[in-house]
């Protein structure tokens, strides 16, 4: 250093903008001036100077809540609007990004960016939710059972506003959502064999016993057919065999839309008796936190529950319970399901297409008018709240509203359940009851004393519909129906059969 003063161009700059850093009063400047004894030779204000009330050190103005003496006053805040979006007077798209420099693209990149970030290849055996989404959900084959939600150990899968599974946080690629999906990796016919033996593969199976039954209490008027399901669950509750039953209840907001509900009293069961012809994502609603307020104060491992569902839902829960790994927030209630009741089912429906489109808009039957829905003798039947018939029409006319994935199901009678209940095989006002397991027989024995029952009236009717259902499934399945094959289907095998994309997460979906 020579001690020479730096040239103007050599002065430090602020923020790289080429402007000299502001000099600090009292330290002198390159002309030798400074601030001393109240006098300033650098042009700044001194303690003895009078100041402009609106001036501040950086040349701006005083804040609105600061007076001339620098004292802070009260600040009035305008609260932000809640629950509303900003009005756009010009009608432009609220999602449009504004003020972008020319040529800049801020669109979110596709998943293929993963390849650009590193050179790590995904192992072939690793299956992601993206693949389930691509092969089942986006393909319109989802049957809305909720098994994928229950299977996810990281709680990464939730239920969207469209009642379909959706990813809510990062997928870990554990493969369980794929493995347990009855339209994906779960070979459901193998699950029949594991659950009930070889006899479950042909005909209507070889159950322990079968009955036509109905309850005699007056509340049966609002129940489906003979009201047996409600009666069985009530007796299990009263006997202390279960702490609650996951059933379908009518939505408070949308008439005739079924939603998952945990009933813990006979009164709740009776109030929600009857069937809804849409899926409730039942297995996606097994979080203990959701229902803890309705359950007794006991350790989760001591809970006992019953589940009423379609055959695919029963296939899912029975498969989940066969393995010891943890299922995230669903773990406790997956383990707690000890009794399963399957409802005979050839297909289920999309709520909005069935109730909103085909019944309300096309046939003029408002959801509020309907007191009961039934599919009986090949007919879609609707009754008003006084029990008078509103509609009796061939169910084939409603197939546009059916879930596409139902056509691949060969399980009309719920082979994996403890009890199967439905209307086929019994006269009006009776339910057909198939007892399949020792646990199912225990539930039946607790209930039968309060039932009017006799031997199953027409077993052949059940067998014929089961055979028809299986024939339809064989035509729809793109894979072989093989009860002796491994329980789980590799995604690559499925993709080869169904023509879906392998590793869709790397193809910008």
C-alpha positions in Angstrom: 0.0 0.0 0.0 1.3 3.4 -0.9 -1.1 5.5 1.3 -2.5 7.1 -1.8 -6.2 7.9 -2.0 -8.1 5.5 -4.2 -9.5 6.9 -7.4 -13.2 7.4 -7.7 -13.6 4.3 -9.8 -11.8 2.2 -7.2 -14.3 2.9 -4.3 -16.2 0.0 -3.0 -19.7 -0.3 -4.5 -23.1 -1.3 -3.1 -24.7 -4.5 -4.4 -22.5 -4.5 -7.5 -24.4 -1.7 -9.0 -21.4 0.6 -9.6 -22.5 3.1 -7.0 -20.1 4.1 -4.2 -20.9 2.9 -0.8 -22.3 5.8 1.4 -19.7 7.4 3.5 -20.2 7.3 7.3 -20.4 10.8 8.8 -17.4 11.6 11.0 -14.9 9.5 9.3 -13.8 12.0 6.8 -13.9 11.9 3.0 -11.4 12.0 0.3 -11.4 15.8 0.4 -10.5 15.7 4.1 -13.9 17.0 5.2 -15.8 15.5 8.1 -18.3 16.0 10.9 -17.0 17.5 14.1 -18.4 19.9 16.8 -21.8 19.9 15.2 -20.5 21.0 11.9 -20.7 18.9 8.8 -18.6 19.3 5.7 -19.9 16.2 3.9 -23.4 17.5 3.2 -25.1 15.4 5.9 -27.5 16.6 8.6 -26.0 17.3 12.1 -27.5 17.2 15.5 -28.1 21.0 15.4 -29.9 21.0 12.1 -33.6 21.2 11.8 -35.0 18.2 9.9 -37.8 17.8 7.4 -40.6 15.8 9.1 -41.0 13.7 6.0 -37.3 13.0 5.5 -35.4 9.9 6.6 -31.7 9.0 6.3 -32.1 7.1 3.0 -33.9 9.9 1.3 -37.3 8.4 1.6 -40.3 9.3 3.8 -41.3 8.5 7.3 -43.4 5.4 7.9 -47.1 6.2 8.4 -47.0 5.3 12.1 -43.9 7.3 13.0 -44.1 11.0 14.0 -41.6 13.7 13.6 -39.9 12.8 16.9 -39.5 9.2 15.8 -42.2 7.8 18.1 -44.1 4.8 16.9 -47.9 5.1 16.8 -50.7 2.5 16.3 -50.8 0.5 13.1 -54.1 -0.4 11.5 -54.0 -3.7 9.6 -56.5 -4.7 6.9 -57.3 -8.4 7.5 -56.9 -10.6 4.4 -60.0 -12.1 2.9 -60.7 -15.7 3.9 -62.3 -18.4 1.8 -62.5 -16.3 -1.4 -60.2 -15.8 -4.4 -59.1 -12.6 -5.9 -61.5 -11.1 -8.4 -60.1 -10.7 -11.9 -61.9 -7.9 -13.6 -60.5 -8.6 -17.0 -61.5 -12.3 -16.8 -57.9 -13.6 -17.1 -56.8 -17.0 -15.8 -56.0 -16.7 -12.1 -53.3 -19.4 -12.5 -51.4 -17.4 -15.2 -47.9 -16.3 -14.2 -47.5 -12.6 -14.8 -44.4 -10.5 -15.2 -42.1 -13.3 -16.5 -39.0 -12.1 -18.4 -39.2 -12.9 -22.1 -38.2 -16.4 -22.9 -38.4 -17.7 -19.3 -40.5 -20.9 -18.8 -41.5 -21.6 -15.2 -43.8 -24.6 -15.9 -43.2 -27.5 -13.5 -41.0 -30.0 -15.2 -42.1 -33.6 -15.7 -40.7 -36.5 -13.7 -38.1 -37.2 -16.4 -36.1 -34.4 -14.7 -35.0 -37.2 -12.3 -32.8 -38.6 -15.1 -31.2 -35.3 -15.6 -30.4 -34.9 -11.9 -28.6 -38.2 -11.4 -27.6 -41.4 -13.1 -29.3 -43.7 -10.6 -31.6 -46.2 -12.3 -34.8 -47.4 -10.6 -34.6 -51.1 -9.7 -37.1 -53.1 -11.8 -38.8 -54.6 -8.8 -39.6 -51.2 -7.3 -43.2 -50.1 -8.1 -44.4 -46.6 -7.5 -47.9 -45.1 -6.9 -47.4 -43.5 -10.3 -47.6 -46.9 -11.9 -50.8 -47.8 -10.0 -52.2 -44.5 -11.0 -51.3 -45.1 -14.7 -52.5 -48.7 -14.9 -55.6 -48.6 -12.7 -56.8 -45.2 -11.7 -56.2 -43.2 -14.9 -57.3 -46.2 -16.9 -60.7 -46.1 -15.3 -60.3 -49.5 -13.6 -60.3 -48.3 -10.0 -63.1 -50.0 -8.0 -62.7 -47.5 -5.1 -62.1 -50.1 -2.4 -59.4 -48.0 -0.7 -57.0 -50.9 -0.2 -54.0 -48.9 -1.6 -54.6 -46.1 1.0 -54.7 -48.7 3.8 -51.5 -50.4 2.5 -49.3 -47.3 2.3 -46.9 -47.4 5.3 -45.9 -43.7 4.8 -49.5 -42.3 4.5 -48.6 -41.0 1.1 -52.0 -41.8 -0.5 -55.2 -40.0 0.3 -58.7 -39.7 -1.2 -59.3 -36.9 -3.6 -62.5 -34.9 -4.2 -63.4 -37.3 -7.0 -63.4 -40.2 -4.5 -60.3 -41.7 -6.1 -56.9 -42.4 -4.5 -54.3 -39.7 -5.0 -50.8 -39.0 -3.9 -50.6 -36.5 -1.1 -46.9 -36.6 -0.3 -43.8 -38.2 -1.6 -44.0 -41.9 -2.7 -41.3 -44.1 -1.3 -41.7 -46.8 -4.0 -42.4 -49.5 -1.4 -44.8 -51.3 -4.0 -47.5 -52.1 -1.4 -50.2 -50.0 -3.0 -49.7 -52.0 -6.2 -49.4 -55.4 -4.5 -52.7 -55.1 -2.7 -54.8 -53.5 -5.4 -57.5 -56.1 -6.5 -57.2 -54.6 -10.0 -53.5 -54.3 -9.9 -51.0 -56.6 -8.2 -53.4 -58.7 -6.1 -54.4 -61.9 -7.9 -57.7 -62.1 -6.1 -58.5 -65.7 -7.1 -55.4 -66.8 -5.3 -56.6 -64.9 -2.2 -59.8 -67.0 -2.3 -57.7 -70.2 -2.0 -55.6 -68.8 0.8 -58.6 -67.6 2.7 -61.1 -70.4 2.1 -59.5 -73.4 0.4 -59.7 -74.9 -3.0 -63.5 -75.3 -2.8 -63.8 -71.5 -3.1 -62.7 -71.5 -6.7 -65.7 -73.2 -8.4 -69.4 -72.7 -8.2 -70.6 -70.9 -5.2 -68.0 -72.5 -2.9 -68.7 -75.0 -0.2 -69.8 -73.0 2.8 -70.5 -74.3 6.3 -74.3 -73.6 6.0 -76.8 -71.4 4.2 -80.1 -69.8 5.2 -82.9 -67.5 4.0 -83.5 -65.2 7.0 -85.2 -61.9 8.1 -85.5 -59.9 11.2 -89.0 -59.5 12.7 -88.5 -56.1 14.4 -90.3 -53.1 12.9 -87.1 -51.3 12.0 -86.6 -53.8 9.2 -88.7 -51.6 6.9 -85.8 -49.3 6.3 -83.3 -52.1 6.0 -82.2 -53.9 2.9 -84.1 -57.2 2.2 -84.3 -59.1 5.5 -82.2 -56.7 7.6 -79.8 -59.5 8.6 -76.6 -57.5 8.4 -77.8 -54.9 10.8 -79.1 -57.6 13.2 -75.8 -59.6 13.1 -73.7 -56.5 13.8 -76.1 -55.4 16.7 -75.7 -58.8 18.3 -71.9 -58.7 18.0 -71.9 -55.3 19.7 -74.2 -56.3 22.5 -72.2 -59.5 23.1 -69.0 -57.5 23.4 -67.4 -59.3 20.4 -66.8 -56.0 18.6 -66.3 -52.4 19.5 -67.7 -51.0 16.3 -68.6 -51.8 12.7 -67.5 -50.0 9.6 -70.6 -49.6 7.4 -72.0 -47.2 4.9 -74.0 -44.1 6.0 -75.7 -41.5 3.9 -73.7 -38.3 3.3 -75.0 -35.2 5.1 -74.4 -33.1 1.9 -75.3 -35.4 -1.0 -78.5 -37.6 -0.8 -78.0 -41.3 -1.5 -74.2 -41.0 -1.5 -72.8 -43.6 0.8 -69.8 -42.7 3.0 -67.7 -44.8 5.4 -69.1 -44.6 9.0 -68.1 -46.4 12.2 -71.2 -47.5 14.1 -70.6 -48.2 17.7 -74.2 -48.7 19.0 -77.2 -50.7 17.7 -79.1 -47.4 17.3 -76.5 -46.1 14.9 -76.7 -49.4 13.0 -80.4 -49.2 12.6 -80.3 -45.6 11.6 -77.9 -46.5 8.8 -79.6 -49.7 7.7 -79.9 -50.1 3.9 -77.6 -50.2 0.9 -75.9 -47.5 -1.2 -74.9 -48.4 -4.7 -71.5 -46.6 -4.7 -68.2 -47.5 -3.1 -67.2 -45.6 0.1 -63.4 -46.2 -0.1 -64.0 -48.2 3.1 -60.4 -49.4 3.5 -59.2 -45.8 3.0 -61.1 -44.8 6.1 -59.4 -47.0 8.7 -57.3 -44.3 10.4 -57.6 -44.7 14.1 -57.3 -40.9 14.6 -60.5 -40.4 12.6 -62.6 -42.7 14.8 -60.8 -42.5 18.2 -63.6 -40.4 19.7 -66.1 -43.2 19.1 -64.0 -46.0 20.4 -63.5 -47.2 24.0 -60.4 -46.2 25.9 -58.5 -49.4 25.4 -55.1 -50.2 23.8 -55.4 -50.3 20.0 -54.2 -53.9 19.9 -57.3 -54.9 21.9 -59.8 -53.3 19.5 -62.1 -55.6 17.6 -64.1 -54.4 14.6 -66.4 -55.7 11.9 -66.3 -54.6 8.3 -69.2 -54.7 5.9 -68.2 -54.3 2.3 -68.2 -55.5 -1.3 -66.2 -58.7 -2.1 -63.2 -56.7 -3.4 -63.0 -54.8 -0.1 -63.1 -58.1 1.8 -60.3 -59.5 -0.5 -58.2 -56.4 0.3 -58.6 -56.5 4.1 -58.0 -60.2 4.3 -54.8 -59.9 2.2 -53.6 -56.9 4.3 -54.1 -58.9 7.6 -52.0 -61.8 6.2 -48.7 -59.9 6.6 -46.9 -58.5 9.6 -45.6 -55.2 8.3 -47.0 -51.9 9.4 -49.5 -49.8 7.5 -48.9 -46.3 8.8 -51.9 -44.6 10.4 -54.2 -47.5 9.3 -52.2 -50.2 11.2 -54.3 -50.5 14.3 -57.7 -50.7 12.6 -56.5 -53.0 9.9 -55.4 -55.4 12.6 -58.7 -54.8 14.5 -61.0 -56.1 11.7 -61.9 -59.5 12.9 -65.4 -60.0 11.4 -66.1 -59.5 7.7 -69.5 -59.5 6.0 -69.6 -59.4 2.2 -72.6 -58.1 0.2 -73.4 -60.0 -2.9 -72.3 -57.8 -5.8 -72.1 -58.0 -9.5 -71.1 -54.3 -10.0 -71.0 -51.0 -8.2 -71.7 -47.5 -9.6 -70.2 -44.1 -9.8 -72.5 -42.0 -7.6 -72.6 -38.9 -9.8 -73.4 -40.9 -13.0 -76.1 -43.0 -11.3 -77.9 -40.6 -9.0 -77.1 -37.3 -10.7 -77.2 -38.2 -14.4 -79.2 -41.4 -15.0 -81.8 -41.1 -12.2 -82.2 -37.3 -11.6 -81.5 -35.7 -15.0 -82.7 -38.4 -17.4 -85.6 -39.9 -15.4 -86.6 -37.0 -13.3 -86.2 -38.8 -10.0 -84.7 -36.3 -7.5 -82.3 -37.8 -4.9 -84.4 -36.3 -2.1 -87.5 -38.3 -3.3 -85.8 -41.7 -3.0 -86.4 -43.7 0.2 -84.8 -47.0 -0.9 -82.7 -48.3 -3.8 -82.4 -52.0 -4.7 -81.1 -54.2 -7.5 -83.3 -57.2 -7.6 -84.2 -59.8 -10.2 -82.1 -58.0 -12.8 -84.0 -54.7 -12.1 -82.9 -51.3 -10.8 -85.6 -50.4 -8.3 -86.3 -47.1 -6.6 -89.0 -46.5 -3.9 -90.1 -43.2 -2.4 -90.1 -42.5 1.3 -93.6 -44.1 1.7 -92.4 -47.3 0.1 -94.2 -46.7 -3.2 -92.4 -47.8 -6.4 -90.8 -45.0 -8.4 -88.8 -47.0 -10.9 -88.4 -50.6 -12.0 -86.1 -50.9 -15.0 -83.6 -53.4 -16.4 -80.3 -52.9 -14.6 -78.5 -53.1 -18.0 -79.8 -49.7 -18.8 -77.6 -48.3 -16.0 -74.3 -49.9 -17.1 -73.0 -46.5 -18.2 -72.8 -45.6 -14.6 -71.1 -48.8 -13.5 -67.4 -48.8 -12.4 -65.4 -50.2 -15.3 -63.2 -52.3 -13.0 -66.2 -54.3 -11.7 -66.3 -56.2 -15.0 -63.1 -57.9 -14.1 -64.4 -59.3 -10.9 -65.4 -62.9 -10.6 -66.3 -62.8 -6.9 -70.1 -62.3 -6.7 -70.5 -64.1 -3.4 -67.5 -62.7 -1.4 -65.4 -65.9 -1.1 -63.0 -64.3 1.5 -65.7 -63.1 4.0 -66.9 -64.8 7.2 -70.5 -64.2 6.1 -72.0 -63.4 2.8 -75.5 -61.7 2.6 -77.6 -60.7 -0.3 -81.1 -61.0 -1.9 -80.4 -63.6 -4.7 -81.7 -67.1 -3.7 -84.4 -65.9 -1.3 -87.9 -64.6 -1.7 -88.9 -61.0 -1.1 -88.2 -59.6 2.3 -85.7 -62.3 3.1 -81.9 -62.2 2.9 -79.7 -65.1 1.7 -77.0 -65.8 4.3 -73.9 -67.9 3.5 -71.8 -68.9 6.5 -68.2 -69.4 5.3 -66.0 -69.6 8.4 -66.1 -70.6 12.0 -66.0 -66.9 13.0 -69.0 -66.4 10.7 -70.8 -69.3 12.3 -70.2 -67.7 15.7 -71.8 -64.5 14.6 -74.8 -66.4 13.1 -75.3 -68.4 16.3 -75.4 -65.1 18.3 -78.1 -63.7 16.0 -80.3 -66.6 14.8 -82.5 -66.6 17.9 -84.0 -63.2 16.9 -84.5 -64.2 13.2 -87.2 -65.8 11.1 -85.1 -68.2 9.1 -85.1 -71.5 7.1 -82.8 -73.4 4.7 -81.7 -71.4 1.7 -84.5 -71.4 -0.8 -82.7 -71.4 -4.1 -79.0 -72.2 -4.0 -78.9 -72.7 -7.8 -79.9 -69.1 -8.3 -76.7 -68.0 -6.5 -74.6 -70.5 -8.4 -76.0 -69.3 -11.8 -75.3 -65.7 -11.1 -71.8 -66.5 -9.7 -71.1 -68.4 -13.0 -72.4 -65.5 -15.1 -70.2 -63.1 -13.1 -67.2 -65.3 -13.6 -67.8 -65.7 -17.3 -68.0 -61.9 -17.7 -64.8 -61.5 -15.7 -63.0 -64.0 -18.0 -63.9 -62.0 -21.0 -62.8 -58.7 -19.4 -59.5 -59.9 -17.8 -56.4 -59.3 -19.9 -54.5 -61.7 -17.7 -55.0 -65.5 -17.1 -57.3 -66.4 -14.2 -55.1 -68.7 -12.2 -55.9 -69.6 -8.6 -52.6 -71.6 -8.3 -50.3 -68.7 -9.4 -48.5 -66.5 -6.9 -50.7 -64.1 -5.0 -48.9 -61.0 -6.3 -48.6 -59.9 -10.0 -45.4 -58.0 -11.0 -46.1 -54.7 -12.6 -44.0 -55.6 -15.6 -46.2 -58.7 -16.2 -49.4 -56.6 -15.9 -48.0 -54.0 -18.3 -47.2 -56.7 -20.8 -50.8 -58.1 -20.6 -52.7 -54.7 -20.5 -50.4 -52.7 -22.7 -49.6 -50.1 -20.1 -46.4 -48.2 -19.8 -43.4 -49.5 -17.7 -41.9 -46.8 -15.5 -44.5 -44.1 -16.5 -42.9 -41.8 -13.8 -40.0 -41.4 -16.2 -42.1 -40.4 -19.2 -43.4 -37.0 -18.1 -46.9 -38.2 -17.0 
